[in-house]
Amino acid sequence: MDKSIQNNNLLIELSTISPHLFWIIPILEVLAVPLVVLLHLRASAEAPKAPWHGWLAGMVATAGLLLILNRFLPRMHFHIQGQRLIRIPIAMASLWGGFFLAGIFAVQRILPVSMLANYWADGAAKGFVSLVVPTLVIGTMYAIAARWMPFASITLIADAPMRLRGLRWLPLSLCLGIYEGVAFPLINLWQSMPDHQILWGAFWGGIGGLAGIIATISLYSLLPPLRLHLSGLDQGSK
């Protein structure tokens, strides 16, 4: 990481992506996809996934992931500018996770039923588009909210607590587009299973998440690096 501090702001450029994502992302998908499958089947198996399904599944899956992750963070020795990351408060991170997945489903609803004839190429194209667009839109919304309503930003509890003020959203959208381009057609294989679709959703969610993050980390050096924008947080605001 290359780091610089300016006026109580911290800019961190990520030259590499943490290998911990090899297990963090599959867990997130294993938590999210079965809930999406359940909501989808209860509504109508033929209808496109609704944005509110994404909002609910995104919040629950993010909360579940952080419950797990926060138990291990103190042992992972993950540091930001020399400060040991201890935990990530769940409430606001889960809310933004819900907004993000709702945005993904909103984009998927307006995409053509079939963009390309080949299943894998079609899934890759849909996955890429359905992540790039909401990342830019929700990312812009987050940056505005974090600037004018600091309470709405995600907090990182470290030895010195910090707020996430924003990221470089275009590089992030490309990373997530690559991720979903690989993961989406794999995850969607649950729809072809004749029974136990919720269990298959968990299975293919994990497989798709792992394949997607492998592809993203493998290609990361070819992309513009991610940059986190953090700021200090008063101790009384934790």
Backbone bond lengths (Angstrom), bond angles and torsions (degrees), N, CA, C in turn:
res aa  C-N    CA-C-N  psi(-1)  N-CA   C-N-CA  omega(-1)  CA-C   N-CA-C  phi
1 M - - - 1.451 - - 1.516 109.98 -
2 D 1.322 116.37 133.87 1.453 121.88 170.38 1.512 107.83 -100.17
3 K 1.335 117.40 128.15 1.450 120.26 -171.14 1.510 110.58 -126.86
4 S 1.328 117.60 147.07 1.459 122.24 173.33 1.512 108.06 -149.28
5 I 1.345 115.95 142.05 1.457 121.41 -179.78 1.515 108.50 -115.73
6 Q 1.302 115.32 136.69 1.446 120.18 -179.66 1.513 108.65 -147.98
7 N 1.350 117.02 118.49 1.461 121.40 177.43 1.533 112.12 52.78
8 N 1.331 115.60 50.44 1.459 121.41 178.35 1.524 113.01 65.86
9 N 1.322 116.94 11.95 1.458 121.65 175.34 1.517 108.99 -106.30
10 L 1.299 115.16 146.67 1.458 121.05 -178.79 1.521 108.82 -123.22
11 L 1.321 116.42 122.32 1.456 121.82 176.16 1.517 108.02 -109.53
12 I 1.317 116.84 122.97 1.455 121.36 -178.52 1.522 108.86 -120.61
13 E 1.311 116.13 118.72 1.458 121.03 177.01 1.522 108.52 -97.20
14 L 1.310 116.18 125.01 1.459 121.58 -175.89 1.522 110.08 -92.10
15 S 1.326 115.89 106.10 1.463 119.61 178.46 1.524 111.69 -76.34
16 T 1.333 116.15 -23.48 1.466 121.95 176.06 1.530 108.38 -138.93
17 I 1.322 115.74 167.44 1.458 121.89 176.24 1.523 108.44 -106.22
18 S 1.320 116.71 139.38 1.455 121.13 -177.25 1.530 111.22 -60.28
19 P 1.330 117.26 132.34 1.485 119.85 176.23 1.525 112.78 -66.61
20 H 1.331 118.13 -13.08 1.461 119.78 176.00 1.528 111.62 -61.24
21 L 1.341 115.96 -21.02 1.466 118.70 178.53 1.524 111.78 -65.07
22 F 1.337 117.96 -17.47 1.464 120.36 177.76 1.527 111.41 -62.44
23 W 1.328 118.07 -26.46 1.467 119.48 176.90 1.530 112.20 -110.10
24 I 1.334 117.33 -26.11 1.463 120.00 -178.75 1.529 111.00 -67.56
25 I 1.319 117.66 -46.58 1.471 121.02 -176.02 1.526 111.90 -67.80
26 P 1.341 120.15 -45.97 1.470 118.16 176.05 1.529 112.98 -58.88
27 I 1.337 117.58 -37.60 1.471 119.03 177.18 1.519 110.23 -62.11
28 L 1.335 117.03 -42.71 1.465 120.26 178.57 1.521 111.19 -58.70
29 E 1.323 116.77 -44.01 1.464 120.25 -179.68 1.536 111.44 -69.12
30 V 1.326 116.92 -38.26 1.467 120.07 178.55 1.527 110.45 -62.71
31 L 1.325 117.20 -32.48 1.458 120.73 177.57 1.527 112.22 -78.49
32 A 1.340 116.88 -38.96 1.464 120.65 -172.15 1.527 113.10 -81.13
33 V 1.328 117.31 -45.45 1.466 119.75 -170.55 1.530 112.69 -63.26
34 P 1.339 120.81 -45.34 1.472 118.25 178.60 1.525 113.24 -59.49
35 L 1.325 116.94 -36.13 1.462 119.36 178.26 1.524 110.69 -67.57
36 V 1.335 116.66 -40.08 1.472 120.34 175.47 1.523 110.09 -61.56
37 V 1.329 116.55 -43.82 1.474 120.60 179.29 1.528 110.17 -60.58
38 L 1.327 116.89 -45.57 1.460 121.04 -179.40 1.528 111.13 -60.63
39 L 1.318 117.39 -48.52 1.467 121.10 -179.98 1.521 110.96 -64.35
40 H 1.324 116.13 -38.58 1.460 121.57 -178.99 1.526 110.99 -65.51
41 L 1.326 116.59 -44.42 1.460 120.24 -178.24 1.525 111.38 -70.41
42 R 1.327 117.29 -35.62 1.460 120.21 179.80 1.528 111.43 -69.04
43 A 1.332 116.74 -32.48 1.469 120.10 179.70 1.530 109.65 -77.26
44 S 1.304 115.91 -66.31 1.469 122.34 177.02 1.510 107.59 -174.37
45 A 1.297 115.89 122.34 1.463 120.05 -177.72 1.523 111.94 -63.36
46 E 1.322 117.87 -19.47 1.458 120.97 -176.84 1.530 112.30 -92.03
47 A 1.335 117.54 -19.97 1.462 120.78 -175.00 1.529 110.62 -81.66
48 P 1.338 118.22 150.37 1.464 120.42 174.44 1.524 110.38 -63.02
49 K 1.316 115.56 155.17 1.464 119.91 178.85 1.530 109.45 -62.67
50 A 1.315 116.56 131.46 1.465 121.38 -176.80 1.524 110.22 -84.01
51 P 1.354 117.75 147.52 1.474 119.68 177.77 1.520 113.47 -56.13
52 W 1.351 117.39 -35.08 1.463 117.22 -179.04 1.517 111.37 -68.83
53 H 1.346 117.17 -26.45 1.464 119.57 172.13 1.527 109.68 -61.04
54 G 1.330 115.34 -43.96 1.461 119.91 178.92 1.511 112.24 -64.48
55 W 1.343 116.29 -40.55 1.459 120.34 -179.77 1.523 110.82 -60.79
56 L 1.333 116.16 -46.89 1.457 120.14 -178.98 1.524 111.09 -68.99
57 A 1.328 116.68 -48.71 1.466 120.02 -177.93 1.523 110.97 -64.66
58 G 1.337 116.73 -38.65 1.457 120.11 179.40 1.513 112.08 -63.92
59 M 1.333 116.78 -42.40 1.463 119.74 179.06 1.527 111.09 -65.34
60 V 1.330 116.80 -48.22 1.464 120.20 -176.90 1.530 110.98 -64.87
61 A 1.332 117.21 -43.70 1.463 120.62 -178.31 1.529 111.06 -66.99
62 T 1.333 117.42 -40.95 1.467 120.00 178.22 1.516 110.63 -64.25
63 A 1.344 116.74 -42.76 1.459 120.29 178.05 1.522 111.10 -61.82
64 G 1.346 116.33 -44.52 1.463 120.01 178.80 1.515 112.17 -62.15
65 L 1.340 116.23 -42.66 1.462 119.94 179.16 1.523 110.79 -62.56
66 L 1.331 117.06 -44.60 1.465 119.62 -178.11 1.522 111.90 -68.29
67 L 1.325 117.41 -32.48 1.466 119.42 174.48 1.533 110.62 -59.29
68 I 1.324 115.87 -40.79 1.467 120.92 177.78 1.518 110.75 -72.82
69 L 1.345 115.68 -49.40 1.464 120.57 -174.77 1.520 111.98 -62.25
70 N 1.330 116.94 -40.10 1.466 119.47 -177.27 1.523 113.04 -65.61
71 R 1.313 116.84 -21.21 1.474 120.24 176.53 1.526 110.66 -73.83
72 F 1.329 116.29 -26.70 1.462 119.74 -175.38 1.532 113.34 -103.35
73 L 1.332 117.61 -20.09 1.468 119.81 -175.89 1.532 113.22 -52.72
74 P 1.339 119.71 -45.93 1.472 117.81 -178.73 1.531 113.37 -60.73
75 R 1.335 116.55 -24.35 1.467 120.00 -178.83 1.525 112.24 -92.11
76 M 1.328 117.10 -9.77 1.463 120.63 -175.59 1.527 111.99 -85.33
77 H 1.328 117.11 -10.32 1.459 122.04 178.08 1.530 111.75 52.72
78 F 1.340 113.87 45.70 1.462 119.65 178.18 1.524 107.93 -91.39
79 H 1.357 115.93 123.64 1.456 120.83 -174.82 1.526 111.27 -118.46
80 I 1.323 115.75 143.79 1.457 123.41 173.36 1.515 107.41 -123.01
81 Q 1.339 116.55 113.37 1.460 121.48 -178.41 1.532 110.89 52.25
82 G 1.331 114.76 42.63 1.448 120.31 177.95 1.509 115.03 79.82
83 Q 1.335 117.51 -2.31 1.459 121.61 -179.68 1.528 109.43 -99.15
84 R 1.324 116.72 128.06 1.458 121.48 -177.79 1.524 110.19 -75.10
85 L 1.338 116.55 124.44 1.462 121.07 178.05 1.522 108.73 -76.16
86 I 1.341 116.02 125.99 1.462 121.79 -174.36 1.526 111.39 -104.39
87 R 1.330 117.21 -47.51 1.458 119.80 178.98 1.516 109.90 -162.06
88 I 1.336 114.66 165.26 1.462 122.59 175.91 1.521 106.99 -120.11
89 P 1.343 118.53 112.70 1.464 120.20 179.17 1.522 111.70 -54.04
90 I 1.315 115.61 140.61 1.458 120.75 -166.81 1.529 113.59 -81.32
91 A 1.332 117.91 -40.67 1.467 120.69 -166.11 1.521 113.31 -56.38
92 M 1.334 118.11 -58.16 1.460 120.01 -174.42 1.533 111.94 -71.20
93 A 1.338 116.74 -37.08 1.467 119.36 177.39 1.529 110.74 -61.88
94 S 1.340 116.89 -39.65 1.468 120.79 179.90 1.527 110.82 -67.46
95 L 1.321 116.42 -38.82 1.461 119.92 178.79 1.520 111.26 -61.56
96 W 1.320 117.07 -45.00 1.468 120.29 178.34 1.520 111.44 -69.52
97 G 1.341 117.32 -32.81 1.462 119.81 174.46 1.507 111.35 -61.92
98 G 1.340 116.75 -39.13 1.461 120.77 176.45 1.515 112.27 -65.39
99 F 1.334 117.34 -44.86 1.466 120.84 177.92 1.530 110.85 -59.24
100 F 1.338 115.32 -40.27 1.460 119.45 -176.33 1.521 111.53 -66.19
101 L 1.340 117.34 -47.29 1.462 119.35 179.90 1.525 111.15 -68.42
102 A 1.335 117.66 -32.38 1.464 120.12 174.32 1.526 110.42 -62.29
103 G 1.332 116.95 -40.56 1.467 120.47 177.25 1.521 112.04 -63.61
104 I 1.330 116.20 -38.90 1.471 119.98 177.95 1.528 110.39 -61.85
105 F 1.323 116.99 -46.69 1.454 120.56 -178.88 1.529 111.20 -67.29
106 A 1.330 117.47 -33.59 1.466 120.20 177.41 1.519 110.73 -63.29
107 V 1.325 116.94 -41.72 1.467 120.33 177.89 1.520 110.44 -67.07
108 Q 1.329 117.15 -41.80 1.465 120.46 -178.84 1.529 111.79 -63.24
109 R 1.331 117.31 -31.12 1.465 120.46 -179.96 1.522 112.46 -67.77
110 I 1.325 117.46 -28.04 1.464 119.73 -177.17 1.528 112.41 -97.05
111 L 1.324 117.37 -6.38 1.457 119.81 176.41 1.526 109.70 -74.51
112 P 1.334 117.89 151.95 1.470 119.74 176.39 1.527 110.96 -58.79
113 V 1.331 115.70 149.95 1.467 120.13 178.91 1.519 110.29 -56.11
114 S 1.313 116.56 -40.32 1.465 121.15 177.72 1.522 108.65 -136.14
115 M 1.328 116.24 116.93 1.458 121.11 178.89 1.529 110.80 -88.27
116 L 1.333 116.12 -34.33 1.462 121.31 -178.54 1.531 108.04 -137.14
117 A 1.334 116.02 156.42 1.466 120.37 -175.56 1.523 112.35 -69.39
118 N 1.340 116.94 -38.83 1.456 120.80 -177.19 1.526 110.34 -78.84
119 Y 1.347 117.14 133.50 1.468 121.01 -176.21 1.521 111.49 -57.54
120 W 1.340 117.69 -47.17 1.462 120.74 -174.44 1.520 111.28 -70.36
121 A 1.325 117.09 -40.68 1.467 119.72 177.46 1.522 110.85 -66.75
122 D 1.339 116.56 -39.88 1.458 120.52 178.85 1.527 110.56 -64.36
123 G 1.329 116.82 -44.99 1.458 120.41 178.98 1.519 112.32 -63.55
124 A 1.341 116.42 -39.28 1.458 120.01 178.97 1.521 110.99 -64.76
125 A 1.334 116.74 -42.97 1.465 120.55 179.80 1.526 110.98 -64.84
126 K 1.329 116.78 -45.76 1.466 120.48 179.07 1.525 110.98 -63.24
127 G 1.316 115.92 -43.26 1.454 119.63 179.90 1.521 111.94 -61.29
128 F 1.321 116.63 -44.30 1.468 120.59 -178.89 1.529 110.63 -62.44
129 V 1.328 116.17 -50.41 1.471 120.04 -177.65 1.518 111.44 -64.50
130 S 1.340 116.52 -40.52 1.465 119.99 -174.45 1.516 112.61 -73.20
131 L 1.329 118.65 -8.67 1.469 120.91 173.40 1.514 112.34 -103.78
132 V 1.325 117.09 -37.99 1.464 119.39 -178.13 1.523 111.14 -61.97
133 V 1.330 117.16 -48.38 1.472 120.66 -174.93 1.528 112.14 -64.75
134 P 1.346 120.12 -54.14 1.462 118.33 -179.27 1.525 113.69 -65.80
135 T 1.340 118.09 -28.13 1.463 119.05 176.83 1.522 110.31 -62.03
136 L 1.329 116.72 -43.86 1.461 119.99 179.26 1.527 111.36 -67.84
137 V 1.337 117.00 -41.28 1.470 120.59 -177.29 1.529 110.69 -71.27
138 I 1.337 117.10 -54.17 1.465 120.63 -178.69 1.523 110.15 -65.93
139 G 1.334 116.61 -35.06 1.460 119.67 177.62 1.519 111.98 -62.64
140 T 1.320 116.43 -41.73 1.471 119.91 177.03 1.525 110.72 -64.54
141 M 1.339 116.21 -42.56 1.460 119.87 176.84 1.525 110.84 -60.26
142 Y 1.326 116.33 -41.71 1.465 119.50 180.00 1.525 111.11 -63.81
143 A 1.335 116.92 -44.50 1.464 120.15 -178.85 1.525 111.12 -60.43
144 I 1.337 116.68 -41.00 1.469 120.70 178.72 1.526 110.23 -66.07
145 A 1.335 115.85 -45.40 1.466 119.79 179.97 1.528 111.36 -63.24
146 A 1.338 117.01 -42.64 1.460 120.06 -178.37 1.529 111.58 -65.90
147 R 1.341 116.55 -29.73 1.470 119.38 -179.64 1.521 111.77 -77.35
148 W 1.336 116.75 -44.75 1.465 120.45 -172.75 1.520 113.44 -98.27
149 M 1.322 117.49 -18.92 1.464 121.54 177.79 1.525 107.99 -134.48
150 P 1.315 118.31 76.55 1.473 120.97 -174.80 1.516 114.16 -53.83
151 F 1.337 117.77 -28.77 1.463 120.18 179.57 1.525 111.57 -63.61
152 A 1.349 117.21 -19.65 1.459 120.83 -178.61 1.527 112.70 -87.44
153 S 1.321 117.73 0.11 1.462 120.29 -178.68 1.523 110.82 -88.65
154 I 1.314 115.63 161.29 1.462 122.16 179.55 1.526 108.52 -81.03
155 T 1.326 115.78 133.58 1.462 121.92 -178.46 1.520 110.18 -103.01
156 L 1.315 115.52 141.25 1.455 122.59 173.95 1.522 107.41 -114.39
157 I 1.313 116.38 116.56 1.455 120.58 179.87 1.522 108.52 -89.30
158 A 1.323 114.89 110.47 1.458 122.31 177.19 1.521 107.56 -126.59
159 D 1.337 116.78 -170.98 1.456 119.08 175.57 1.525 110.08 -54.74
160 A 1.340 115.31 -36.27 1.463 121.63 169.93 1.522 105.88 -122.04
161 P 1.353 118.97 109.68 1.473 121.05 -173.65 1.515 112.38 -64.17
162 M 1.337 116.12 150.56 1.460 122.87 -175.63 1.518 110.61 -138.89
163 R 1.310 115.68 158.62 1.463 122.40 171.18 1.525 109.11 -109.25
164 L 1.329 114.95 143.27 1.464 120.27 171.80 1.524 108.15 -84.92
165 R 1.332 117.32 110.45 1.461 121.28 -177.88 1.520 112.22 -88.28
166 G 1.323 117.42 -23.10 1.457 119.68 179.29 1.514 111.19 165.60
167 L 1.320 115.24 -179.22 1.454 122.75 177.14 1.523 107.87 -139.35
168 R 1.313 115.25 174.69 1.472 119.27 167.04 1.520 105.85 -80.04
169 W 1.335 115.68 104.02 1.459 120.03 -168.03 1.516 112.87 -73.47
170 L 1.336 119.56 -32.41 1.462 119.83 -179.92 1.530 111.29 -65.73
171 P 1.351 119.78 -49.61 1.473 118.04 175.81 1.524 112.58 -59.66
172 L 1.351 116.74 -37.95 1.464 118.68 178.07 1.518 110.95 -64.31
173 S 1.334 117.30 -40.39 1.466 119.60 -179.99 1.524 111.04 -63.41
174 L 1.329 118.00 -36.00 1.467 120.82 178.13 1.528 110.41 -68.29
175 C 1.343 116.46 -42.10 1.472 120.04 177.59 1.523 110.92 -60.32
176 L 1.328 115.96 -47.42 1.458 119.73 -178.32 1.522 111.70 -70.41
177 G 1.340 116.95 -31.87 1.458 119.89 176.07 1.523 111.43 -63.48
178 I 1.326 116.44 -43.04 1.468 120.49 176.56 1.522 110.17 -63.28
179 Y 1.334 114.98 -45.03 1.470 119.58 179.24 1.524 111.02 -55.78
180 E 1.332 116.18 -52.48 1.465 119.09 -174.94 1.524 112.00 -73.01
181 G 1.330 117.09 -27.90 1.460 119.50 175.87 1.516 112.21 -60.40
182 V 1.324 116.17 -34.20 1.469 121.04 176.87 1.531 110.73 -84.99
183 A 1.330 116.81 -42.64 1.464 120.58 -172.58 1.525 113.27 -74.64
184 F 1.334 117.57 -39.45 1.460 121.68 -170.34 1.532 113.56 -56.89
185 P 1.337 120.07 -50.73 1.470 117.83 -179.06 1.528 113.03 -66.12
186 L 1.326 117.57 -28.23 1.460 119.75 176.14 1.525 110.88 -72.20
187 I 1.332 116.59 -47.23 1.458 120.18 -179.17 1.522 111.06 -59.88
188 N 1.324 116.69 -39.05 1.464 120.92 -176.18 1.529 113.66 -71.07
189 L 1.314 117.23 -4.86 1.468 119.08 177.35 1.518 112.27 -64.82
190 W 1.347 118.04 -17.10 1.468 119.18 176.35 1.525 111.14 -58.74
191 Q 1.342 117.16 -28.54 1.461 120.63 -177.36 1.523 112.32 -67.98
192 S 1.326 117.02 -21.59 1.468 120.17 -179.28 1.521 112.62 -89.91
193 M 1.315 116.77 -2.41 1.457 120.23 -179.01 1.528 109.95 -83.95
194 P 1.341 118.04 132.84 1.465 120.00 -174.52 1.523 114.06 -71.93
195 D 1.326 117.84 -26.26 1.473 120.15 -179.40 1.528 109.25 -151.60
196 H 1.344 115.03 174.69 1.469 122.04 -179.10 1.536 111.10 51.52
197 Q 1.314 115.66 43.44 1.458 118.93 -173.62 1.528 113.14 -67.31
198 I 1.318 117.71 -29.31 1.465 119.30 177.73 1.531 110.39 -66.07
199 L 1.334 116.34 -43.14 1.463 119.87 177.06 1.521 111.45 -65.97
200 W 1.335 115.72 -40.05 1.462 119.00 177.23 1.530 110.42 -65.97
201 G 1.338 116.52 -32.85 1.456 119.40 176.25 1.516 111.39 -61.24
202 A 1.336 116.91 -42.61 1.464 120.67 177.21 1.529 110.80 -63.29
203 F 1.348 115.58 -42.98 1.471 119.52 -178.88 1.525 111.21 -63.45
204 W 1.345 116.03 -54.02 1.454 118.53 -177.01 1.526 112.12 -71.00
205 G 1.342 116.85 -25.99 1.454 119.22 172.98 1.517 111.46 -61.73
206 G 1.337 116.34 -46.60 1.457 120.15 178.11 1.518 112.84 -63.83
207 I 1.348 116.14 -43.00 1.470 120.28 179.71 1.532 110.28 -64.96
208 G 1.328 116.31 -46.54 1.456 119.97 179.72 1.516 112.00 -63.45
209 G 1.348 117.40 -41.54 1.454 120.28 178.46 1.514 112.33 -62.11
210 L 1.328 116.59 -42.70 1.459 120.23 179.46 1.527 110.99 -65.74
211 A 1.338 117.03 -46.08 1.467 120.25 179.71 1.529 110.81 -62.65
212 G 1.342 116.33 -40.94 1.454 119.86 -179.00 1.508 112.98 -65.35
213 I 1.327 117.69 -41.90 1.466 119.08 -178.46 1.526 111.10 -73.91
214 I 1.337 117.68 -31.09 1.467 119.80 174.53 1.529 109.88 -61.67
215 A 1.338 116.72 -45.62 1.460 120.64 179.65 1.530 110.78 -63.53
216 T 1.333 116.64 -42.39 1.467 120.13 -177.98 1.520 111.39 -64.77
217 I 1.322 117.46 -46.85 1.467 120.32 -179.67 1.525 110.50 -66.31
218 S 1.323 117.71 -36.08 1.466 121.23 179.82 1.526 111.81 -64.82
219 L 1.346 116.98 -34.80 1.464 120.97 -176.43 1.525 112.89 -98.18
220 Y 1.328 117.38 -0.46 1.466 120.13 -172.28 1.527 112.83 -60.03
221 S 1.327 116.77 -36.68 1.469 119.89 -177.42 1.528 112.18 -65.18
222 L 1.332 117.65 -17.57 1.465 121.52 179.98 1.527 112.11 -89.17
223 L 1.326 117.56 -6.63 1.459 122.40 -174.42 1.521 110.61 -106.11
224 P 1.350 117.59 159.94 1.471 119.31 171.71 1.523 108.98 -60.45
225 P 1.337 118.13 137.23 1.471 119.79 -175.29 1.521 112.15 -68.85
226 L 1.319 114.92 149.04 1.462 120.64 174.52 1.528 109.11 -72.07
227 R 1.327 114.75 149.30 1.458 120.23 175.80 1.519 108.98 -136.24
228 L 1.333 115.83 124.80 1.455 121.95 177.32 1.519 109.51 -93.52
229 H 1.329 116.01 139.96 1.466 121.84 176.08 1.522 107.51 -114.97
230 L 1.327 115.77 109.82 1.451 122.27 -177.63 1.522 110.03 -116.83
231 S 1.309 116.10 159.43 1.465 120.63 173.68 1.509 108.68 -140.07
232 G 1.312 115.87 155.68 1.451 121.10 179.23 1.523 110.94 -66.28
233 L 1.330 114.40 154.45 1.471 120.73 -178.73 1.508 108.20 -126.11
234 D 1.334 116.05 132.07 1.462 119.76 177.29 1.515 109.44 -59.08
235 Q 1.312 116.21 141.00 1.462 120.05 -178.40 1.523 111.79 -57.51
236 G 1.329 116.42 -32.46 1.457 118.95 -179.48 1.505 114.05 -74.78
237 S 1.347 118.32 -5.78 1.466 121.80 -177.66 1.509 112.82 -98.94
238 K 1.316 118.11 3.79 1.462 121.19 -175.07 1.517 111.65 -62.24
